[in-house]
Amino acid sequence: MRTPESIDALETQPWVLPSRRKVGLLCLLATESALFTIFVVAYLFYLGKSLNGPYPKDILSIPWLASVALISSSVSADLAERAFRCGNRGRFQAMLAVTILLGLGFLGATALEWKRLILVEHFTINGNLAGTTFYALVGLHASHVIVGLLLLTVVLLLSLKGAVASRQHERIQMLTWYWHFVDAIWIVVFLVVYVFGR
């Protein structure tokens, strides 16, 4: 319970501007969320309106393993950020490497899925509306995974060279937020494309 003294102390503290870096990233994520919303709505709007096959319900299989890998990478990214905050450089680097490997596993599974869909099922971006909206939405997400992996790899390489100092914690935290965003978007894409959209 707050005492009158603690309330007075809170009221006398000067207001501090929030971090420009955090505000900037939150604005970016809000913009990206709006972009993904447009693609999701387009996917749902055109679902079932293709005049010719193949149709998603006939050829899409649920990417369980890839999804587990990507969601698990969010856990390892969080562990990396915590290790960095605590000054445990070795654990930070190890968890960052695990995050990168899990993200690469997800991208590899996506590439294999696309190879099968294009070469075996003849499900292409210009074949029908389903293909156009599928590759646009899943490809948009994959591009964000690639950007995240590039950033994570740069940070890992800089850390291995000793060029990442504790004063850069906020930057590491922002990178972790971005990676969590990518994972959260995947949950939406997964549900829309592979669960409800089949």
Secondary structure, DSSP 4 states (H G I P E B T S, - for coil): ---HHHHHHHHHSPP-PPPHHHHHHHHHHHHHHHHHHHHHHHHHHHTT--SSS--HHHH----HHHHHHHHHHHHHHHHHHHHHHTT-HHHHHHHHHHHHHHHHHHHHHHHHHHHIIIIIS---TTT-HHHHHHHHHHHHHHHHHHHHHHHHHHHHHHHHTT---GGGHHHHHHHHHHHHHHHHHHHHHIIIIIIIT-
